[in-house]
Amino acid sequence: MIVDVVVDLSDREAIERTYSDPVAVRSNRGRLREVGGAWLSNPVSHVGEVASHDSVLEIGCGLKSWRTDLLLKIPGGSVVGYDICPAMLDQFGAESRGVSRAVVRRVRGLAEDLSFAPGSFDGVIAVFVTHHVATPRAFVESIRRVLKPGGWFVVSDLKWSGPDSIYSSAISDVLGRLSTFRVRDSFLDEGGEDLLRAEFPSVATVVQELSYRLQPDDLLSLHARMGHFIDAALRPVGVGPAIYFDRVRHHAQRHADVHGAIALTMRVRYHVRRRGCVDV
């Protein structure tokens, strides 16, 4: 029998477990910054002018290296950190405290259900969020609803090319039989980017392609980053995380010995709607 293993990136329990450890998340983000350099450091720079009194909603407000720059741009404004994970909300509060005179507050909730009145914000930021969104249409419509007319937003995420085979080989080895493997990214699978363009005709897309070669430690880091999601996918077939990660370590070493490092390409996509654009 062929076993179909689907890793669902919108699994809410896995999301909360993954982001409950800010130290682990910070380590992973540090690697991305090392690879992406300055280009990944400040997505707000793609918006253009940000007014000093702007009110900004940051969806997925965990560890962000560019938050200080944002807060300094809006000393007379406000920032709402919005996240489903209490640990990330705590981190947002700690990183934002005392940076500027901007009003800072935290709200817990789902990205697809923004609990704010229409036209509440001059700007919305959602960085490294869309791959965790279960219902893309609700997400995009919520962003449009809470933005003021002529407001700005940045929606961005990494689009990986290549890592599925890395996960798949380890999973097949663990299961010891034929298996299929796929990662479910609802935003991509259900046309999230097309929904963005339909809701916001003035959206511009900025794409940056970054390539680097994975070393064994990088392979382990990727698996650790996906660990809770993979655990949720393997649990129904009776495979626990300890067994899986033992095989991951074996695969990481084998790739290093036989194949050398593995090439991985990331496509960073920013969808930017600039101030002054009015959708019709």
N, C-alpha and C positions, 0 to 999 in steps of 0.2 A: 504494500500500500504506500502511495506517495503521501508524505506529510507536508502540508502547506503551512509554512511559518510566515505570519504577517506581523511585522513590527509596526505598531500604530503610534505615530509620534504625537497624536492628540489624546492618548490615554491619560486621563486626569490624575489617577493615582501615581503613575510613573512620573509625570511631570512634577508633582509635589515632592516625591521622594528624591528625584534627581536634584532639585534646586533647594533641598533642605540643608545642604552642606556648602556654604559660601566659599570655603577654602578650596574645595574641589572645583567649583565653578570658576573661581578666580584663576586657578592653575590652567584650566582649559582655555579661558579667554586670553590669558597671557600668551599662550602658544599661537592663538590666532593673530594677536597684535604683532608678534614676532614675525609671522609670515606675511601679514598684510601691511605692516608698517604704518606710515602716516595715513594711507588711504582709508584704513579702517578706523582711524582714531577719532574722527569727528563727523558723523553723518549730517549734523546740523549745518555744516559748511556748504552743503549742496542746496540749501534753501535760499541762500542769498541774505538779504537784510532781515534781521530779527529785531522787532521794536522792543525798546527797553521795558515797556509796560505789558508785553504779551503774557497771556495766560496759556500754559502749555500742559498737555496731557502726555505723560510718558507711559505707554503700555508695555508691560514686561520690564519693570523698572529695577531689575537686579543690579549686578555689577557692571557699571559703564564708565569707561575711562574718560569720556568726554563730558560728563555731567557738570564738572566745575566750570568748563567753558560756557555751557548753556546758562548756568545760573548767573554767571558774571555778565552775560548779555542782557539779562532781564532783571536788573536790580529793583525796578518798580513793578514787576509782574509777579507771576505765581507759577508753581509747578506742582502738578498732582502726579504722584507715583502710583501706578495701578498695576497690581499683580495678584495672581491666585495664591502665591506662596508667602506665608508669613515671614520666613527667613529673608526673602528678597526684599520685602517691604522694610524690614528692620535694617537691612544693609543700605537701602535707599535713604532712610532717615539718617543713618550714621554718616554717609558720604555727603549728604546735603547740608548738614547742620553747620551754621556759621559761615558758609561760603559767601553769601551776599544777603542783601536785604529782601530778596524775593521771598514771598510766602510759600512755604512748603508743607504739603500734607500728603497723607497716605490713604489709599482706599483699596480694599481687597475685592476682587471680582474677576469674572471671565472676560477675555478679550472680545468675545462675541456678544457680550451683554453689558455695554458701557452704561453705568447707572448715573447718567448726568442729563440735565435738561438740554434741549436742542440749542445749538449755538453757544455752548459754554466755553469754547476754547478758540484762541487765535491759531494755535498750532497743535498737531498731534504727531508723536513719534512712536514708531513700533519697529524696533531693531532686534533681529534674531527672534521673532515671535511667530511669524506666519506658519512655520512648519508644525507648530503646536495647536493651530486653530482647527477645530472640528467642523465648523460650519462657515465656510468662506463668505457666503453671501451675507450672513448676519454680521460678520466682522466688518466687511466693507461698508455696508449700510450704516452700521453704528458709527464708524469714523465720519461718514458724511453728515450724519445727524448731529453730532456734537460739535462739528466745526462751524465757526462763524462764516458768513458769506465772504469769499475772498481770502479765507484762511489758508494756512500752509500745512503740509504734512510730509513726512518721510516714512515710507514703509520699505524695509529692506530685510534681506535674509541671504544666507549662503545656500547655493545650489551645488550640491556635491556631484562630482562625476567620477565614478569608479569604485567607491568603497563597498558597494553591495557584495561584490565577489569576496571581499575580505571577510565580511560577516558570514556569508553563505558557506564558505569553505569550512569555517569553524563549526557552524551549526550542523552541517552535513556530517562532519566527523563525530560530533556529539551524539547525534541521533543514530548513527551507525546504519542508516538505510537511506533510500532515495528521499529527497526532500526538495521542495521549492522554497524560495525565500524572496521576500520583497519588503521594502519599507513603504509604509503608507503615509504620504504627505498629502493630507486632504486639500490643502490650499493649491498645490500643484495639480493633483489628480482631478479636482473638480473645477478647474478653470479659474482659480483665484486671480491670476494676473489679468485675464480677460474681463473679469468682473470689475477690477480696479479701473481699467480703461473705460468700461461702459459707464460706471458711476461718475468718473472724473475725466471727461474728455481732454482736459488740459494737462494730464499727467505726462511727465517726461520720464524716460527710463534711462538710468545710467548703469552701465555694466562694466565691471572690472574683472578680468580673469587672472587668477593667481595660481601658480603651480609650484609645488615643491615635492620632495621625495620623502616618503614616510620611513622612518627608522623604527626598530622594534619598540622603543618606548612610545613612539607616536601611535603605533598600532594598539598598544595597551591602553593608551589614553583615549583613543577613539572608542574602544570597547567599553571602557569605564564610563565614558560620557553617555553611551547608549545602554548601559547595563540594566537599568530598571525597566526600560522599554523591552529589551530582549528577554528579560526575566518574565515579564507579563506574557510574551508571545510563546515562550517555551514551557511555562507552567502547565498548560493544558495537556502537553504530551509527556509530562512527568520528568522534566529535566530541571534540576535546581541550579541556581547561579554558581555554586562552588564548582560543580562539574564543568559547567560551561567555561568559566574563566580559567580553569586548569588547562582546557584545550586551547583557549585563546593564547595563553603563554607559550604553549607548544608551537602554535602556528606562527606567532611573532618571531620566535627564534628560527623556525624553519625558513621563513621568508628571508631572514637576514643571511642565513647560511647558503641557501640555494639561489635565491633570486636577487639578493642585494635589497636595496630599498625599493619601495613601491611608489610609482609616480601617482600623485593625486592632484586633481584640478578643482579649484573652487571658483564658482562664478558668484560674485557679489552683485546683487541687483538692488538698486535704489529706485523707487518710484517717488518722484518728487512733484508736488503741486505747489507752485510758487504763489506768494502773496499777490493779490490783485486779479488773479484769474477767477472769473465767474462762470460756473457751469450752467449750461442751458438745458 
